[in-house]
Amino acid sequence: MERLVLHEDPRSGNCYKIRLTAALLGLALERVAYDGLKGETRTPDFLARINPGGRIPVLQIGNRFLPESNAACCYLAEGSALIPQDRFEKAEMLRWMFFEQNSHEPNIAALRMWLRFIGEHKLSPQQRGQILAKRIAGEDALATMDRHLGSREWMVGSSVTLADIALYAYTHVAEAGGFRLHDYPQICAWLERMTTLPGYVPMHD
């Protein structure tokens, strides 16, 4: 495989997904850190060379650049057990990855960023006005996961897949956004199973 470089903010769960995927697969991954809150992904060089969208993570594969965390995870995991071979289970994996980006991350990750790294007193009036709605939507996403995990160990099939990795990244740090994980016992058991996977690496290492 070509040289792999992760352009990341180490605080980001989206960046962590890629690191965790690579670690579980035993892939070497170089890392280049940026501080998104300081505008380091909006410089002319970054926009011209790495991602015109000005966002991270970006997985650099040789001389090519792939933004979007779940796309990068799919690239790394192609042909591995992290992507089910069964057609329906593969679609089910994608379903939960879409759920993560549409229903989970915009609420749970946003509140973590706002409350942990920015501070509520520094939020705009519009952001403060969105806190309750994001709290409700985030709790709904966690409750959906908890119900789903009530009858299974993993999100899809009988072993860990990219669906678990995608959802683990921001779920396991959700309390930094004010969510109470102990309210979701099935999630807590699943989070513990994730940490026992061979090759597992913590978010902050």
Phi, psi and omega in degrees: 000146179296164177302132182248128179230127177260117173270116194214164160250116186302342179280346188277129174293327178297322176290322181297325178307316183291317178298318181292319177301312180299318181296317180294334179267356181071030182264137177284134184222115173282155184228136175235122187264144176226152173255102181297329181289342178260009176078018184288348176261010180243012180287155178305322180294315180298315183294325183278326190256327190249305180206112179297345177280349176070028183230156172238159010281158169226127176265118176269124182242099188064243179255011179252154185234129183238102174284175178078117188299314184289329175295318179296319178297319179297321178299312182296322189270357181307127179083001181256174179289349178288347175242116183300146175279328178298132186299315181292317181295325176296318177295322178295322174301313179296323178303316181286331176290324174292319176302317180300316183283332185263324187246334188260295185301317182298340181255306184289315179292322181297316180293324175299314180296313183295315187273327184272318190252333179261312182100130185301326182291343179261359181286153176287159176305323179295317179295316179299326179289345181264353187301312183297316181296320179290325177297313181296315181293323178294318177297322178295320178296316179295320179296322177299314178298317183297318178296316181298320182281356180294338183239016183201162179270331184233162185295327182221132174066207187250009179211170183295141177225180177298337176298318178294316181297315181300317183279331181296321190308308181266341178293317188288347176245019185296333181295338176293343175258009176095006178273145183257100184293333181293348174286352186234082187297326180291323176296316181300319179294321178294318177301320179294320178299322180300321184289346181266000182292138177301128180094354181307137173234143178288165180296319181247106182240000000 
